[in-house]
């Protein structure tokens, strides 16, 4: 523990050229670290913060450090009560009042996902991307890139849940806050223009709508100016294409952007260096864990076979499991075998119908088909008329009269959007719930 007074350690230690000018907290943090004979890496590890966060605070790039970060650093520095009090005061003096035109700390993340389960490899991958970004910094030139992470996968597969849950676990590494934009469809079935999304984001950062330019290029420049030299987490949820994302990418280093979409954003990977990850269906153990957390482990242990049947008939789709778990929660007296029987495939998606757009299975699948080429939608409907749940290239050619190149292009679009998969060469299918939706569409055609 540091028994010398805060003043003796901080104010009397010789200055160093690396210390920021005019930032008392940054100077204090560095000198206390040096007095404690720790490197930035050692202090970061002891405090449970990133090396970049410690470095940015010492450099004065973070002028308003978060209270929980201050407490973690004080613990890691092993400060006594008096020194801790002065340390906290130094962070307040460094911040001062928020000057006009600066960025307030925003915290827009939605509620963390209740009963989140599994996805350990995916969470480990996301954490590794931040760690890699830390290690790849060019310390001499301070060259860092905006880290862009792109999550894609089947509709209802839990991409948004994963992104939001992970964002909550790492938000303390982003001292300037978190931005969240949901680009899902509006009530009228369309999407807002990108300019509208960007306007909402920029006004969250301080300026009033009356002060903003009215063109996308100019507003993008304003956004990047406000984000310059800030470390923020940006979550862009339910994206259609790369063009929606680009205006919302910060122009300078330090921030992390997480994007969720059904299809892989190849353009974003190619042009902006986004790191892609495909989110598949959860494993059976993860699906069991999700169900147990939502309805209670005792209930699942009491009827293990019925629980397995529910998981099977939900196709391990997280959204479907959440809906059925909700039905089980409001009917605590109902045996799981009764709930499983209600999921008989002959009644289609009826058991998954709810009065909430955010958890409506049909609405989710409908949105997944919205941007597909007409040929691809036609093949999906054909899948619903197939007796065995499979559709081959030859059968599609015979029934549609389309050329092989058109058919292959349509199947490629379906596979790219994770609506169908090529189970064998030239043979395509979907999971059970998408197949049920295809049968509903074909019956109504």
Secondary structure, 3 states (H helix, E strand, C coil): CECCCHHHHHCCCCCCCCCCCCCHHHHHHHHHHHHCCCCHHHHHHHHCCCHHHHHHHHHCCCCCCCHHHHHHHHHHHCECHHHHHHHHHHHHHHHCCCCCCCCCCEECCCCCCCCCCCCHHHHHHHHHHHHHHHHCCECCCCECCCEEEEEEECCCCCHHHHHHHHHHHHHHHCCCEEEEEECCCCCCCCCCCHHHHHHHHHHHCCCCHHHCCCCHHHHHHHHHHHHCCCCCEEEEEEECCHHHHHCCCCCCCCCEEEEEECCCCHHHHHHHCCEEEEECCCCHHHHHHHHHHHHCHHHHHHCHHHHHHHHHHCCCCHHHHHHHHHHHHHCCCCCHHHHHHCCCHHHCCHHHCCCCHHHCHHHHHHHHHCCCCHHHHHHHHHHHHCCCCCEEHHHHHHHHCCCHHHHHHHHHHHHHCCCCEEEECCEEECCHHHHHHHHHHHHHC
